[in-house]
Amino acid sequence: MRNSFLFYLYHGGVEGNRLDGVLPQFDRVLNDVCGLIDDTIRDLVVSSIWKASLEGFMWVLLDGGPSRAFSDTDIIMIEEDFNMLKDLFVADGDGLPRSLVEEEAKFYRQILSLFSLPTESLVQMLMASSEHISDSVNSKKYGQRYLGDAHTLIRVLCHKKDREASKFLKSHYRLPPSSGYDEGAGEDSSFSSPLVADIWKRSASFRWSEKGQSSFRSIKKRLQEATWR
């Protein structure tokens, strides 16, 4: 189930690789698990599977690699899939309590909502949070992220199918453009949005602290080696 979820979902495009392609397998696994365990621990076990599913879903969105880049239209479909996943675990009242499912999903929905923000807003949030980047890029679990986390914001920009985002990443972090745009598109250093251009100019002259500079080098190196290889 893990492989079909992580390596199928949205790989190469959202529309043709949506959640409904793996839901039957999910449903079978949940039924098998519930049939093997005592009712007294059913909710505890299924809740653990729900949490793991949420982390897997976010891995696809934030660390899924260059084969996954999401447009505004894609995000609408992904939000539908996210609701579909929640409904699977609620199971029309026969599964986990709706309140528990919604509570666990709250943080992940907030992360998903970042993809709907304009690139200008994401860049502003990133520049405001850059001093808080730690050296442990890959050590954080998703539950330890927060909406202003620079690691999360960079990953959202990396997977956002948006020309402004691609130009910003290439110009500021020397990262390849997202899979939605070819290399040539990234060569043009001009930005169609005056606000993004202004933010980029100001960020280029920003005086980073020694810790901030070290953290940026660390995160850029790891993103180049892992996220975009």
N, CA, C and O of each residue as an XYZ file, in Angstrom:
916
protein
N       0.830     -1.201      0.000
C       0.000      0.000      0.000
C       0.866      1.253      0.000
O       0.539      2.247     -0.648
N       1.972      1.194      0.733
C       2.853      2.355      0.818
C       3.383      2.754     -0.554
O       3.353      3.929     -0.920
N       3.873      1.767     -1.315
C       4.459      2.071     -2.613
C       3.428      2.599     -3.600
O       3.695      3.551     -4.333
N       2.253      1.984     -3.620
C       1.231      2.426     -4.565
C       0.758      3.834     -4.233
O       0.372      4.594     -5.121
N       0.790      4.174     -2.957
C       0.362      5.508     -2.531
C       1.430      6.547     -2.858
O       1.127      7.574     -3.466
N       2.667      6.291     -2.464
C       3.728      7.283     -2.614
C       4.209      7.423     -4.054
O       4.556      8.523     -4.485
N       4.232      6.331     -4.797
C       4.823      6.383     -6.127
C       3.791      6.499     -7.248
O       4.154      6.743     -8.399
N       2.519      6.327     -6.924
C       1.474      6.487     -7.939
C       0.815      7.852     -7.865
O       0.602      8.500     -8.890
N       0.493      8.288     -6.663
C      -0.330      9.477     -6.476
C       0.306     10.717     -7.107
O       1.385     11.147     -6.698
N      -0.375     11.288     -8.110
C       0.002     12.529     -8.796
C       1.333     12.445     -9.541
O       1.859     13.472     -9.970
N       1.879     11.257     -9.701
C       3.158     11.124    -10.395
C       2.964     11.398    -11.883
O       2.244     10.670    -12.567
N       3.605     12.443    -12.373
C       3.483     12.803    -13.774
C       2.255     13.631    -14.103
O       2.035     13.974    -15.265
N       1.460     13.954    -13.108
C       0.256     14.759    -13.335
C      -0.842     14.357    -12.373
O      -0.913     13.204    -11.947
N      -1.693     15.300    -12.033
C      -2.729     15.044    -11.035
C      -3.939     14.335    -11.634
O      -4.412     13.339    -11.087
N      -4.434     14.841    -12.745
C      -5.716     14.373    -13.269
C      -5.744     12.874    -13.546
O      -6.753     12.219    -13.288
N      -4.657     12.326    -14.064
C      -4.645     10.910    -14.410
C      -4.157      9.991    -13.311
O      -4.121      8.774    -13.494
N      -3.780     10.553    -12.167
C      -3.212      9.735    -11.083
C      -3.766     10.172     -9.730
O      -3.023     10.445     -8.788
N      -5.074     10.226     -9.668
C      -5.716     10.739     -8.460
C      -5.906      9.649     -7.406
O      -5.621      8.474     -7.635
N      -6.392     10.076     -6.263
C      -6.505      9.182     -5.111
C      -7.448      8.012     -5.359
O      -7.251      6.929     -4.807
N      -8.472      8.219     -6.186
C      -9.431      7.130     -6.404
C      -8.780      5.907     -7.041
O      -9.358      4.821     -7.036
N      -7.564      6.082     -7.596
C      -6.854      4.945     -8.163
C      -6.279      4.007     -7.116
O      -6.014      2.842     -7.412
N      -6.081      4.495     -5.893
C      -5.526      3.661     -4.822
C      -6.514      3.443     -3.677
O      -6.231      2.675     -2.758
N      -7.666      4.107     -3.720
C      -8.637      3.960     -2.629
C      -9.137      2.526     -2.439
O      -9.274      2.091     -1.296
N      -9.415      1.773     -3.511
C      -9.860      0.387     -3.294
C      -8.861     -0.432     -2.490
O      -9.254     -1.224     -1.634
N      -7.573     -0.248     -2.759
C      -6.551     -0.969     -2.001
C      -6.528     -0.494     -0.549
O      -6.390     -1.296      0.375
N      -6.664      0.802     -0.362
C      -6.754      1.357      0.989
C      -7.908      0.714      1.749
O      -7.760      0.290      2.896
N      -9.045      0.651      1.094
C     -10.250      0.118      1.724
C     -10.061     -1.345      2.115
O     -10.462     -1.758      3.203
N      -9.450     -2.127      1.226
C      -9.206     -3.542      1.525
C      -8.279     -3.709      2.721
O      -8.521     -4.542      3.595
N      -7.223     -2.917      2.754
C      -6.266     -3.015      3.860
C      -6.928     -2.655      5.186
O      -6.734     -3.340      6.190
N      -7.708     -1.582      5.183
C      -8.395     -1.181      6.413
C      -9.372     -2.257      6.884
O      -9.459     -2.541      8.078
N     -10.101     -2.850      5.948
C     -11.036     -3.918      6.308
C     -10.299     -5.130      6.867
O     -10.742     -5.741      7.840
N      -9.165     -5.476      6.244
C      -8.375     -6.613      6.724
C      -7.845     -6.354      8.131
O      -7.892     -7.230      8.994
N      -7.340     -5.138      8.350
C      -6.799     -4.789      9.669
C      -7.892     -4.845     10.729
O      -7.698     -5.413     11.804
N      -9.030     -4.257     10.419
C     -10.131     -4.230     11.389
C     -10.662     -5.631     11.682
O     -11.182     -5.892     12.767
N     -10.528     -6.526     10.708
C     -10.987     -7.894     10.919
C     -10.036     -8.726     11.758
O     -10.411     -9.786     12.258
N      -8.808     -8.255     11.917
C      -7.797     -9.024     12.642
C      -7.584     -8.563     14.080
O      -7.015     -9.299     14.886
N      -8.032     -7.364     14.407
C      -7.747     -6.817     15.734
C      -9.008     -6.754     16.582
O     -10.129     -6.773     16.073
N      -8.794     -6.678     17.874
C      -9.906     -6.572     18.810
C     -10.543     -5.189     18.718
O      -9.860     -4.190     18.492
N     -11.855     -5.147     18.896
C     -12.573     -3.877     18.787
C     -12.083     -2.832     19.787
O     -12.210     -1.631     19.549
N     -11.526     -3.293     20.901
C     -11.093     -2.350     21.937
C      -9.894     -1.505     21.497
O      -9.668     -0.418     22.030
N      -9.138     -2.000     20.538
C      -7.972     -1.238     20.070
C      -8.127     -0.802     18.611
O      -7.197     -0.264     18.011
N      -9.312     -1.042     18.051
C      -9.520     -0.726     16.637
C      -9.247      0.742     16.330
O      -8.491      1.053     15.409
N      -9.854      1.644     17.092
C      -9.696      3.067     16.808
C      -8.247      3.513     16.951
O      -7.777      4.363     16.194
N      -7.542      2.943     17.916
C      -6.141      3.306     18.121
C      -5.294      2.911     16.914
O      -4.460      3.687     16.449
N      -5.517      1.697     16.415
C      -4.745      1.211     15.270
C      -5.101      1.988     14.007
O      -4.216      2.421     13.268
N      -6.392      2.163     13.762
C      -6.823      2.873     12.557
C      -6.385      4.337     12.606
O      -6.065      4.934     11.578
N      -6.375      4.903     13.804
C      -5.905      6.280     13.957
C      -4.433      6.400     13.573
O      -4.022      7.395     12.977
N      -3.647      5.391     13.914
C      -2.230      5.395     13.533
C      -2.078      5.313     12.017
O      -1.210      5.965     11.436
N      -2.928      4.507     11.383
C      -2.892      4.414      9.919
C      -3.305      5.741      9.294
O      -2.745      6.154      8.279
N      -4.281      6.406      9.898
C      -4.731      7.712      9.416
C      -3.599      8.738      9.483
O      -3.388      9.497      8.537
N      -2.882      8.757     10.592
C      -1.768      9.694     10.735
C      -0.671      9.405      9.709
O      -0.100     10.325      9.123
N      -0.385      8.126      9.500
C       0.630      7.756      8.509
C       0.184      8.142      7.104
O       1.002      8.542      6.276
N      -1.113      8.022      6.839
C      -1.645      8.399      5.526
C      -1.507      9.896      5.290
O      -1.191     10.329      4.182
N      -1.744     10.682      6.330
C      -1.589     12.130      6.219
C      -0.141     12.504      5.926
O       0.124     13.370      5.093
N       0.789     11.854      6.609
C       2.200     12.140      6.368
C       2.601     11.733      4.954
O       3.378     12.426      4.297
N       2.062     10.597      4.486
C       2.341     10.168      3.121
C       1.784     11.143      2.097
O       2.428     11.434      1.089
N       0.591     11.644      2.361
C      -0.040     12.612      1.463
C       0.810     13.880      1.372
O       1.014     14.418      0.284
N       1.304     14.352      2.516
C       2.138     15.550      2.515
C       3.499     15.290      1.887
O       4.084     16.184      1.276
N       4.006     14.068      2.036
C       5.277     13.736      1.378
C       5.133     13.885     -0.128
O       6.023     14.417     -0.791
N       4.020     13.418     -0.665
C       3.772     13.530     -2.097
C       3.777     14.994     -2.532
O       4.326     15.332     -3.581
N       3.166     15.861     -1.725
C       3.045     17.270     -2.095
C       4.343     18.048     -1.904
O       4.665     18.922     -2.709
N       5.085     17.738     -0.849
C       6.251     18.553     -0.499
C       7.583     17.940     -0.896
O       8.556     18.667     -1.096
N       7.649     16.630     -1.015
C       8.916     15.958     -1.295
C       8.803     14.960     -2.438
O       9.625     14.053     -2.564
N       7.782     15.131     -3.268
C       7.516     14.160     -4.326
C       8.413     14.254     -5.534
O       8.324     13.412     -6.428
N       9.285     15.264     -5.593
C      10.233     15.368     -6.692
C       9.693     16.125     -7.889
O       8.531     16.533     -7.896
N      10.532     16.319     -8.911
C      10.177     17.157    -10.065
C       9.069     16.586    -10.936
O       8.547     17.298    -11.794
N       8.695     15.336    -10.747
C       7.587     14.772    -11.528
C       6.241     15.229    -10.992
O       5.199     14.911    -11.565
N       6.261     15.970     -9.901
C       5.026     16.479     -9.308
C       5.120     17.995     -9.171
O       5.863     18.511     -8.337
N       4.362     18.695     -9.997
C       4.258     20.150     -9.923
C       2.788     20.497    -10.093
O       2.130     19.986    -10.999
N       2.271     21.358     -9.233
C       0.829     21.528     -9.117
C       0.373     22.929     -9.515
O       0.863     23.933     -8.998
N      -0.571     22.969    -10.440
C      -1.184     24.227    -10.851
C      -2.366     24.531     -9.933
O      -2.724     23.719     -9.080
N      -2.962     25.699    -10.112
C      -4.131     26.057     -9.308
C      -5.274     25.072     -9.534
O      -5.994     24.724     -8.598
N      -5.439     24.625    -10.775
C      -6.480     23.638    -11.079
C      -6.185     22.308    -10.397
O      -7.091     21.640     -9.898
N      -4.910     21.930    -10.379
C      -4.512     20.695     -9.702
C      -4.860     20.746     -8.218
O      -5.328     19.758     -7.652
N      -4.634     21.888     -7.594
C      -4.871     22.015     -6.157
C      -6.345     21.806     -5.825
O      -6.671     21.250     -4.776
N      -7.225     22.241     -6.697
C      -8.658     22.006     -6.480
C      -8.943     20.508     -6.443
O      -9.684     20.035     -5.582
N      -8.355     19.761     -7.379
C      -8.544     18.310     -7.405
C      -7.892     17.647     -6.194
O      -8.439     16.695     -5.636
N      -6.732     18.145     -5.790
C      -6.049     17.580     -4.621
C      -6.871     17.807     -3.358
O      -6.938     16.931     -2.496
N      -7.488     18.963     -3.243
C      -8.357     19.229     -2.093
C      -9.540     18.269     -2.076
O      -9.955     17.812     -1.012
N     -10.082     17.962     -3.250
C     -11.161     16.977     -3.335
C     -10.676     15.606     -2.882
O     -11.384     14.894     -2.169
N      -9.464     15.239     -3.299
C      -8.896     13.955     -2.887
C      -8.657     13.913     -1.380
O      -8.866     12.883     -0.738
N      -8.223     15.029     -0.829
C      -7.970     15.101      0.611
C      -9.269     14.848      1.385
O      -9.275     14.125      2.381
N     -10.355     15.444      0.922
C     -11.656     15.213      1.555
C     -12.102     13.764      1.373
O     -12.726     13.181      2.259
N     -11.776     13.191      0.218
C     -12.110     11.799     -0.052
C     -11.373     10.865      0.913
O     -11.931      9.878      1.392
N     -10.110     11.199      1.185
C      -9.317     10.394      2.113
C      -9.892     10.471      3.524
O      -9.941      9.467      4.234
N     -10.321     11.651      3.924
C     -10.951     11.801      5.240
C     -12.226     10.964      5.323
O     -12.467     10.282      6.318
N     -13.032     11.024      4.276
C     -14.290     10.275      4.271
C     -14.050      8.772      4.364
O     -14.845      8.046      4.961
N     -12.951      8.309      3.771
C     -12.633      6.883      3.837
C     -12.455      6.433      5.280
O     -12.923      5.360      5.661
N     -11.781      7.247      6.081
C     -11.513      6.855      7.464
C     -12.714      7.097      8.379
O     -12.817      6.480      9.439
N     -13.615      7.982      7.980
C     -14.859      8.162      8.740
C     -15.840      7.039      8.418
O     -16.580      6.580      9.288
N     -15.837      6.601      7.157
C     -16.626      5.444      6.715
C     -18.104      5.562      7.078
O     -18.696      4.635      7.632
N     -18.688      6.711      6.759
C     -20.123      6.924      7.007
C     -20.522      6.634      8.453
O     -21.617      6.135      8.715
N     -19.632      6.949      9.381
C     -19.945      6.751     10.791
C     -19.483      5.429     11.359
O     -19.563      5.220     12.570
N     -18.995      4.520     10.509
C     -18.526      3.215     10.983
C     -17.026      3.191     11.261
O     -16.500      2.199     11.766
N     -16.339      4.283     10.930
C     -14.900      4.338     11.134
C     -14.533      5.203     12.319
O     -15.162      5.131     13.375
N     -13.516      6.017     12.138
C     -13.092      6.917     13.205
C     -14.100      8.044     13.383
O     -14.796      8.407     12.435
N     -14.185      8.600     14.588
C     -15.070      9.754     14.788
C     -14.660     10.909     13.873
O     -13.473     11.187     13.703
N     -15.645     11.568     13.294
C     -15.365     12.682     12.390
C     -14.505     13.751     13.066
O     -13.615     14.324     12.439
N     -14.775     14.015     14.343
C     -14.026     15.051     15.062
C     -12.542     14.704     15.156
O     -11.688     15.585     15.047
N     -12.232     13.419     15.359
C     -10.840     12.985     15.448
C     -10.144     13.120     14.096
O      -9.012     13.597     14.015
N     -10.825     12.700     13.047
C     -10.263     12.791     11.698
C      -9.985     14.246     11.330
O      -8.926     14.564     10.789
N     -10.935     15.122     11.623
C     -10.776     16.535     11.284
C      -9.659     17.180     12.095
O      -8.910     18.009     11.578
N      -9.547     16.804     13.355
C      -8.511     17.386     14.206
C      -7.119     17.012     13.707
O      -6.229     17.860     13.643
N      -6.934     15.746     13.357
C      -5.630     15.308     12.850
C      -5.319     15.930     11.491
O      -4.156     16.154     11.154
N      -6.366     16.207     10.715
C      -6.174     16.718      9.356
C      -5.966     18.228      9.314
O      -5.559     18.766      8.284
N      -6.241     18.914     10.416
C      -6.247     20.379     10.417
C      -4.917     20.965      9.951
O      -4.892     21.841      9.086
N      -3.827     20.489     10.514
C      -2.518     21.034     10.162
C      -2.192     20.773      8.692
O      -1.671     21.649      8.001
N      -2.498     19.573      8.222
C      -2.170     19.201      6.850
C      -3.014     19.987      5.848
O      -2.548     20.298      4.752
N      -4.247     20.305      6.219
C      -5.072     21.148      5.354
C      -4.476     22.553      5.264
O      -4.523     23.181      4.206
N      -3.924     23.039      6.358
C      -3.289     24.355      6.333
C      -2.075     24.359      5.408
O      -1.837     25.326      4.684
N      -1.309     23.265      5.441
C      -0.171     23.151      4.526
C      -0.663     23.136      3.083
O      -0.099     23.810      2.222
N      -1.714     22.367      2.823
C      -2.279     22.300      1.477
C      -2.750     23.674      1.010
O      -2.637     24.005     -0.170
N      -3.273     24.464      1.931
C      -3.782     25.791      1.570
C      -2.669     26.724      1.098
O      -2.941     27.699      0.399
N      -1.418     26.438      1.471
C      -0.306     27.275      1.022
C      -0.178     27.259     -0.497
O       0.234     28.252     -1.096
N      -0.529     26.131     -1.126
C      -0.410     26.022     -2.575
C      -1.376     26.954     -3.303
O      -1.178     27.263     -4.478
N      -2.416     27.401     -2.608
C      -3.393     28.296     -3.227
C      -3.001     29.762     -3.107
O      -3.627     30.625     -3.721
N      -1.970     30.045     -2.322
C      -1.530     31.427     -2.154
C      -0.761     31.902     -3.384
O      -0.100     31.100     -4.044
N      -0.838     33.196     -3.699
C      -0.018     33.734     -4.795
C       1.464     33.570     -4.474
O       1.862     33.563     -3.310
N       2.264     33.439     -5.512
C       3.705     33.295     -5.317
C       4.284     34.458     -4.522
O       5.170     34.264     -3.690
N       3.777     35.684     -4.780
C       4.284     36.846     -4.047
C       4.136     36.662     -2.538
O       5.039     36.998     -1.772
N       2.988     36.126     -2.120
C       2.746     35.932     -0.689
C       3.692     34.883     -0.112
O       4.212     35.051      0.991
N       3.914     33.803     -0.858
C       4.815     32.751     -0.391
C       6.246     33.266     -0.266
O       6.951     32.939      0.688
N       6.668     34.073     -1.238
C       8.025     34.620     -1.198
C       8.180     35.555     -0.007
O       9.201     35.519      0.679
N       7.181     36.386      0.244
C       7.236     37.277      1.400
C       7.319     36.481      2.698
O       8.097     36.823      3.589
N       6.521     35.423      2.806
C       6.555     34.577      3.995
C       7.916     33.909      4.146
O       8.437     33.787      5.254
N       8.489     33.477      3.020
C       9.792     32.819      3.052
C      10.877     33.766      3.536
O      11.691     33.399      4.383
N      10.894     34.980      3.004
C      11.924     35.925      3.401
C      11.788     36.301      4.871
O      12.784     36.560      5.547
N      10.547     36.331      5.365
C      10.326     36.672      6.770
C      10.768     35.556      7.704
O      11.107     35.808      8.861
N      10.767     34.321      7.205
C      11.064     33.176      8.074
C      12.474     32.635      7.897
O      12.866     31.706      8.603
N      13.245     33.197      6.968
C      14.529     32.606      6.603
C      15.522     32.554      7.750
O      16.380     31.671      7.774
N      15.431     33.468      8.694
C      16.359     33.458      9.817
C      16.126     32.279     10.748
O      16.951     31.987     11.613
N      14.982     31.594     10.563
C      14.650     30.500     11.472
C      14.977     29.135     10.882
O      14.637     28.107     11.466
N      15.640     29.121      9.718
C      16.003     27.842      9.122
C      17.023     27.148     10.014
O      17.999     27.761     10.447
N      16.792     25.866     10.287
C      17.759     25.084     11.061
C      18.565     24.222     10.112
O      18.226     24.095      8.936
N      19.631     23.633     10.622
C      20.475     22.793      9.787
C      19.863     21.428      9.540
O      20.291     20.712      8.635
N      18.875     21.062     10.327
C      18.308     19.713     10.223
C      17.148     19.706      9.249
O      15.994     19.556      9.651
N      17.451     19.869      7.955
C      16.410     19.986      6.940
C      15.521     18.760      6.906
O      14.299     18.878      6.812
N      16.120     17.590      6.980
C      15.348     16.371      6.820
C      14.975     15.723      8.144
O      14.372     14.650      8.152
N      15.320     16.349      9.263
C      15.078     15.717     10.549
C      13.696     16.021     11.096
O      13.239     15.343     12.016
N      13.015     17.029     10.551
C      11.713     17.406     11.077
C      10.633     16.462     10.581
O      10.606     16.091      9.407
N       9.758     16.083     11.474
C       8.559     15.382     11.062
C       7.533     16.430     10.688
O       7.618     17.576     11.132
N       6.551     16.040      9.864
C       5.589     17.024      9.400
C       4.834     17.654     10.553
O       4.479     18.831     10.482
N       4.578     16.900     11.616
C       3.855     17.445     12.740
C       4.616     18.541     13.449
O       4.033     19.294     14.229
N       5.925     18.646     13.190
C       6.740     19.668     13.822
C       6.910     20.891     12.931
O       7.539     21.869     13.335
N       6.360     20.847     11.736
C       6.401     22.012     10.866
C       5.369     23.030     11.327
O       4.473     22.722     12.113
N       5.516     24.245     10.822
C       4.485     25.240     11.018
C       4.359     26.026      9.723
O       5.230     25.935      8.857
N       3.291     26.794      9.579
C       2.998     27.406      8.289
C       4.081     28.375      7.837
O       4.276     28.569      6.637
N       4.787     28.987      8.785
C       5.841     29.916      8.422
C       7.201     29.270      8.322
O       8.206     29.968      8.187
N       7.261     27.943      8.386
C       8.514     27.205      8.324
C       9.141     27.364      6.937
O       8.508     27.058      5.926
N      10.384     27.843      6.895
C      11.044     28.076      5.611
C      11.203     26.789      4.811
O      11.110     26.809      3.584
N      11.443     25.668      5.493
C      11.565     24.389      4.789
C      10.290     24.089      4.012
O      10.337     23.705      2.843
N       9.162     24.268      4.669
C       7.874     23.997      4.035
C       7.612     24.960      2.888
O       7.168     24.546      1.817
N       7.883     26.238      3.105
C       7.611     27.249      2.081
C       8.449     27.017      0.826
O       7.948     27.172     -0.288
N       9.715     26.650      0.995
C      10.561     26.380     -0.163
C      10.035     25.176     -0.931
O      10.020     25.177     -2.162
N       9.608     24.161     -0.211
C       9.090     22.967     -0.877
C       7.782     23.261     -1.611
O       7.533     22.709     -2.683
N       6.957     24.118     -1.042
C       5.732     24.519     -1.743
C       6.091     25.238     -3.038
O       5.512     24.956     -4.087
N       7.037     26.160     -2.969
C       7.465     26.874     -4.173
C       8.062     25.916     -5.205
O       7.839     26.073     -6.405
N       8.819     24.926     -4.734
C       9.430     23.953     -5.645
C       8.383     23.141     -6.398
O       8.613     22.740     -7.539
N       7.238     22.899     -5.773
C       6.215     22.052     -6.383
C       5.021     22.849     -6.902
O       3.985     22.281     -7.246
N       5.177     24.143     -6.953
C       4.112     24.998     -7.470
C       4.359     25.236     -8.956
O       5.399     25.774     -9.336
N       3.416     24.842     -9.788
C       3.573     25.010    -11.236
C       3.245     26.454    -11.591
O       2.138     26.787    -12.014
N       4.245     27.287    -11.402
C       4.056     28.721    -11.568
C       5.374     29.319    -12.055
O       6.428     29.066    -11.471
N       5.314     30.104    -13.113
C       6.535     30.635    -13.709
C       7.293     31.552    -12.753
O       8.523     31.527    -12.706
N       6.555     32.363    -11.989
C       7.213     33.264    -11.044
C       7.962     32.471     -9.971
O       9.072     32.836     -9.584
N       7.349     31.385     -9.496
C       8.002     30.557     -8.485
C       9.274     29.929     -9.043
O      10.303     29.893     -8.368
N       9.199     29.432    -10.279
C      10.369     28.811    -10.894
C      11.507     29.807    -11.071
O      12.668     29.487    -10.817
N      11.168     31.017    -11.510
C      12.201     32.038    -11.702
C      12.831     32.433    -10.372
O      14.044     32.617    -10.278
N      12.001     32.559     -9.356
C      12.529     32.940     -8.048
C      13.492     31.881     -7.520
O      14.569     32.212     -7.025
N      13.110     30.618     -7.622
C      13.956     29.532     -7.122
C      15.271     29.461     -7.893
O      16.332     29.251     -7.305
N      15.195     29.635     -9.197
C      16.416     29.565    -10.007
C      17.325     30.751     -9.719
O      18.542     30.596     -9.624
N      16.735     31.938     -9.579
C      17.534     33.141     -9.373
C      18.127     33.206     -7.972
O      19.280     33.598     -7.796
N      17.334     32.820     -6.975
C      17.761     33.021     -5.594
C      18.454     31.810     -4.990
O      19.358     31.958     -4.168
N      18.034     30.605     -5.393
C      18.598     29.386     -4.812
C      19.363     28.542     -5.824
O      19.957     27.522     -5.473
N      19.343     28.983     -7.100
C      19.989     28.242     -8.182
C      19.440     26.825     -8.286
O      20.169     25.887     -8.610
N      18.158     26.684     -8.010
C      17.493     25.399     -8.171
C      16.908     25.317     -9.568
O      16.544     26.344    -10.142
N      16.808     24.105    -10.135
C      16.199     23.964    -11.459
C      14.748     24.415    -11.421
O      14.116     24.354    -10.367
N      14.201     24.871    -12.557
C      12.796     25.242    -12.595
C      11.921     24.026    -12.366
O      12.362     22.897    -12.582
N      10.685     24.240    -11.932
C       9.778     23.128    -11.689
C       9.506     22.386    -12.980
O       9.782     22.895    -14.066
N       8.960     21.174    -12.865
C       8.773     20.328    -14.035
C       7.796     20.920    -15.030
O       7.713     20.460    -16.169
N       7.053     21.939    -14.612
C       6.094     22.549    -15.519
C       6.729     23.476    -16.536
O       6.057     23.922    -17.467
N       8.032     23.781    -16.377
C       8.685     24.731    -17.258
C      10.047     24.204    -17.657
O      10.730     23.553    -16.866
N      10.440     24.490    -18.891
C      11.736     24.002    -19.345
C      12.848     24.909    -18.831
O      12.596     25.973    -18.266
N      14.076     24.463    -19.042
C      15.235     25.186    -18.525
C      15.330     26.582    -19.113
O      15.773     27.519    -18.449
N      14.908     26.711    -20.365
C      15.003     28.005    -21.024
C      14.154     29.057    -20.364
O      14.508     30.235    -20.350
N      13.014     28.628    -19.807
C      12.135     29.595    -19.168
C      12.787     30.209    -17.962
O      12.507     31.353    -17.604
N      13.673     29.438    -17.322
C      14.311     29.946    -16.123
C      15.453     30.894    -16.409
O      15.920     31.583    -15.501
N      15.921     30.949    -17.659
C      17.052     31.802    -17.968
C      16.677     33.271    -17.940
O      17.520     34.126    -17.670
N      15.416     33.568    -18.218
C      14.965     34.953    -18.213
C      14.829     35.412    -16.778
O      13.989     34.902    -16.037
N      15.645     36.368    -16.380
C      15.667     36.779    -14.979
C      14.602     37.806    -14.649
O      14.481     38.213    -13.493
N      13.815     38.241    -15.649
C      12.790     39.239    -15.377
C      11.554     38.580    -14.808
O      11.254     37.426    -15.114
N      10.829     39.326    -13.967
C       9.617     38.819    -13.350
C       8.432     39.625    -13.864
O       8.486     40.852    -13.941
N       7.355     38.915    -14.217
C       6.169     39.615    -14.691
C       5.481     40.359    -13.562
O       4.779     41.342    -13.797
N       5.683     39.889    -12.326
C       5.091     40.558    -11.174
C       6.086     41.551    -10.583
O       7.157     41.142    -10.135
N       5.765     42.842    -10.568
C       6.672     43.835     -9.974
C       6.949     43.553     -8.506
O       8.046     43.822     -8.017
N       5.953     43.010     -7.795
C       6.138     42.740     -6.374
C       7.191     41.666     -6.154
O       8.056     41.813     -5.291
N       7.123     40.568     -6.942
C       8.129     39.515     -6.812
C       9.510     40.053     -7.164
O      10.492     39.739     -6.491
N       9.586     40.860     -8.214
C      10.871     41.439     -8.609
C      11.441     42.301     -7.492
O      12.640     42.256     -7.219
N      10.587     43.081     -6.850
C      11.041     43.947     -5.760
C      11.503     43.123     -4.569
O      12.527     43.429     -3.957
N      10.747     42.072     -4.237
C      11.130     41.203     -3.118
C      12.466     40.544     -3.409
O      13.322     40.440     -2.531
N      12.640     40.094     -4.661
C      13.894     39.433     -5.014
C      15.074     40.385     -4.881
O      16.126     39.999     -4.372
N      14.910     41.631     -5.335
C      15.996     42.603     -5.239
C      16.350     42.886     -3.785
O      17.523     42.970     -3.422
N      15.312     43.031     -2.953
C      15.570     43.315     -1.543
C      16.206     42.122     -0.847
O      17.071     42.290      0.013
N      15.782     40.912     -1.216
C      16.339     39.722     -0.570
C      17.788     39.503     -0.981
O      18.584     38.973     -0.206
N      18.130     39.912     -2.201
C      19.502     39.731     -2.669
C      20.483     40.586     -1.883
O      21.651     40.223     -1.742
N      20.012     41.725     -1.368
C      20.886     42.618     -0.618
C      20.731     42.458      0.889
O      21.354     43.181      1.666
N      19.896     41.505      1.295
C      19.655     41.293      2.722
C      20.913     40.746      3.386
O      21.579     39.874      2.829
N      21.240     41.252      4.569
C      22.437     40.810      5.279
C      22.061     39.658      6.207
O      21.483     39.864      7.274
N      22.404     38.429      5.775
C      22.089     37.263      6.580
C      23.076     37.144      7.738
O      24.243     37.518      7.621
N      22.590     36.622      8.844
C      23.487     36.304      9.944
C      24.326     35.095      9.548
O      24.010     34.407      8.577
N      25.397     34.836     10.302
C      26.251     33.684      9.991
C      25.447     32.393     10.036
O      25.632     31.510      9.198
N      24.547     32.283     11.021
C      23.712     31.090     11.128
C      22.771     30.989      9.940
O      22.560     29.906      9.393
N      22.205     32.126      9.543
C      21.282     32.120      8.416
C      21.973     31.729      7.125
O      21.416     30.975      6.327
N      23.206     32.242      6.906
C      23.948     31.897      5.703
C      24.269     30.413      5.665
O      24.124     29.768      4.626
N      24.707     29.867      6.805
C      25.023     28.445      6.876
C      23.792     27.598      6.622
O      23.860     26.579      5.935
N      22.662     28.023      7.179
C      21.425     27.270      7.012
C      20.964     27.286      5.569
O      20.504     26.268      5.051
N      21.086     28.449      4.904
C      20.698     28.534      3.504
C      21.557     27.612      2.645
O      21.046     26.921      1.763
N      22.881     27.605      2.909
C      23.751     26.722      2.135
C      23.357     25.269      2.332
O      23.373     24.477      1.389
N      23.006     24.926      3.559
C      22.632     23.550      3.871
C      21.351     23.151      3.169
O      21.285     22.094      2.541
N      20.331     23.994      3.272
C      19.044     23.629      2.680
C      19.124     23.625      1.163
O      18.499     22.784      0.516
N      19.891     24.560      0.576
C      20.013     24.594     -0.881
C      20.722     23.340     -1.386
O      20.310     22.748     -2.383
N      21.785     22.939     -0.696
C      22.534     21.757     -1.110
C      21.667     20.516     -1.043
O      21.680     19.692     -1.958
N      20.909     20.380      0.044
C      20.093     19.179      0.208
C      18.932     19.151     -0.771
O      18.564     18.087     -1.271
N      18.358     20.305     -1.047
C      17.277     20.349     -2.031
C      17.800     20.001     -3.415
O      17.136     19.291     -4.169
N      18.992     20.498     -3.757
C      19.568     20.193     -5.062
C      19.890     18.710     -5.191
O      19.715     18.123     -6.258
N      20.362     18.103     -4.097
C      20.759     16.698     -4.151
C      19.582     15.748     -4.050
O      19.598     14.666     -4.638
N      18.544     16.156     -3.295
C      17.447     15.229     -3.025
C      16.189     15.552     -3.802
O      15.720     14.737     -4.596
N      15.643     16.730     -3.581
C      14.336     17.042     -4.148
C      14.349     17.064     -5.659
O      13.377     16.649     -6.290
N      15.445     17.547     -6.264
C      15.442     17.751     -7.710
C      16.342     16.795     -8.475
O      16.630     17.040     -9.647
N      16.785     15.737     -7.863
C      17.643     14.825     -8.621
C      16.805     13.914     -9.500
O      17.351     13.074    -10.216
